[in-house]
Amino acid sequence: MKRTLIAALAAFFISSPALADAFSVGPPDKVGLSAERLNSLTSALKAEIERDRLPGAVVAVARKGQLAYFEALGYRDAATKAPMPRDAIFSIASMTKPMVSVAIMMLHDEGKLFLFDPVGKYCRSSPTQVGVEATNAAMRVRFMLTSPKV
């Protein structure tokens, strides 16, 4: 529990641009990340921006004390097409989903939780999917990391 809280707080503070400057910057492959996969992240975010599903984003990925990816994409203000700065400040109404997502990914990295397992394997009463067509398929952990399609 304590480690999860520390990691969640670290993820919050790592996302701060002021702290991002404190990291040494290095190529993704030097810290065990795939430059190709990070480029696909950029492509996916750009596609969402082009479809007007996301106005913009700032993404930072750090590993082993090195900043391997730090991109500002899209618009700070979509109406005026003002570009998104790397030091943008975002108002987040609820931090529950980001904190739980960090905890889930930490447990996944440690091999204690698997994204394609049914939620019922870890919780006695499995949550129901709101706004999703009912199916016989079990609710998977990975579904908890995404929003239902609107």
C-alpha positions in Angstrom: 0.0 0.0 0.0 2.8 2.4 1.0 4.7 1.6 -2.2 1.6 2.2 -4.3 1.0 5.6 -2.7 4.6 6.6 -3.2 4.4 5.6 -6.9 1.2 7.4 -7.4 2.6 10.6 -5.9 5.7 10.2 -7.9 3.6 9.9 -11.1 1.8 13.1 -10.2 5.0 15.0 -9.5 6.9 13.5 -12.5 4.1 15.0 -14.7 5.1 18.5 -13.5 7.1 20.3 -16.2 9.3 21.9 -13.6 10.3 18.6 -12.3 10.7 17.2 -15.8 13.6 19.6 -16.3 15.3 18.0 -13.3 15.5 14.6 -15.1 18.4 13.9 -17.3 17.2 13.3 -20.9 18.2 10.2 -22.7 17.1 8.1 -25.7 14.3 5.6 -24.9 16.4 2.5 -25.8 19.0 3.4 -23.2 16.4 2.9 -20.4 14.7 -0.1 -21.9 11.9 1.6 -23.8 11.0 1.2 -27.4 11.3 4.4 -29.5 9.0 2.8 -32.0 6.2 2.2 -29.4 6.6 5.8 -28.1 6.3 7.0 -31.7 3.1 5.0 -32.0 1.8 6.8 -28.8 2.5 10.1 -30.6 0.6 8.9 -33.7 -2.4 7.6 -31.6 -2.7 10.9 -29.7 -2.4 12.9 -33.0 -5.2 10.8 -34.5 -7.4 11.6 -31.5 -6.6 15.3 -31.8 -7.4 15.2 -35.6 -10.8 13.6 -34.8 -11.5 16.3 -32.3 -11.8 13.7 -29.5 -8.9 15.3 -27.6 -7.8 19.0 -27.9 -4.3 18.3 -26.8 -2.0 16.5 -24.4 1.3 16.7 -22.6 3.0 13.3 -22.1 6.2 12.6 -20.1 7.6 9.1 -19.7 10.6 8.7 -17.4 12.4 5.5 -16.5 15.4 4.8 -14.4 15.8 8.5 -13.6 15.9 9.6 -17.3 13.3 11.4 -19.3 12.9 9.3 -22.4 9.8 11.0 -23.9 8.3 14.4 -23.4 5.9 15.8 -26.0 3.3 18.5 -26.1 0.7 17.7 -28.8 -2.4 19.5 -30.1 -3.9 22.7 -28.8 -4.1 24.5 -25.5 -7.2 26.2 -26.9 -8.8 24.3 -29.8 -11.0 27.2 -30.8 -8.0 29.6 -31.4 -5.6 26.8 -32.4 -3.2 28.0 -29.8 -0.5 25.3 -29.5 -0.1 23.2 -26.4 3.0 24.2 -24.4 5.1 21.6 -22.6 4.5 23.4 -19.4 0.7 23.5 -19.6 -1.3 23.2 -16.3 -4.4 21.1 -16.4 -7.3 21.2 -14.0 -8.3 17.6 -13.0 -11.6 17.2 -11.2 -10.8 13.7 -9.8 -7.5 11.9 -9.4 -9.1 8.5 -8.6 -8.7 7.0 -12.1 -5.0 8.2 -12.6 -4.0 6.9 -9.1 -5.8 3.6 -9.6 -4.2 3.3 -13.0 -0.7 3.8 -11.6 -1.4 1.2 -8.9 -2.8 -1.3 -11.5 0.3 -0.9 -13.8 2.7 -1.3 -10.8 1.0 -4.5 -9.8 1.1 -5.6 -13.5 4.8 -4.8 -13.7 5.4 -6.9 -10.5 3.5 -9.8 -12.0 0.7 -9.7 -9.4 -2.1 -8.6 -11.7 -2.8 -9.3 -15.3 -4.7 -6.9 -17.6 -6.6 -9.6 -19.4 -7.7 -11.4 -16.3 -11.4 -11.0 -15.2 -11.9 -8.5 -12.4 -13.7 -11.2 -10.4 -10.4 -12.9 -9.9 -9.2 -10.1 -7.7 -12.6 -8.7 -6.3 -15.4 -10.7 -4.9 -18.1 -8.6 -6.6 -17.1 -7.6 -10.1 -18.0 -4.1 -11.1 -20.6 -3.7 -13.9 -19.9 -1.8 -17.0 -22.0 1.4 -17.3 -22.9 2.6 -20.7 -21.6 -0.6 -22.4 -23.8 -3.1 -24.2 -24.3 -6.2 -22.0 -22.4 -9.3 -23.1 -21.5 -12.6 -21.7 -17.8 -11.6 -21.6 -16.3 -11.0 -18.2 -15.2 -7.5 -17.1 -11.4 -7.4 -17.6 -8.9 -5.4 -15.6 -7.9 -3.6 -18.8 -11.4 -2.2 -19.2 -11.0 -0.4 -15.9 -8.2 1.7 -17.5 -10.3 3.0 -20.3 -13.4 5.1 -20.6 -16.5 3.5 -22.3 -16.9 4.6 -25.9 -19.3 7.6 -26.0 
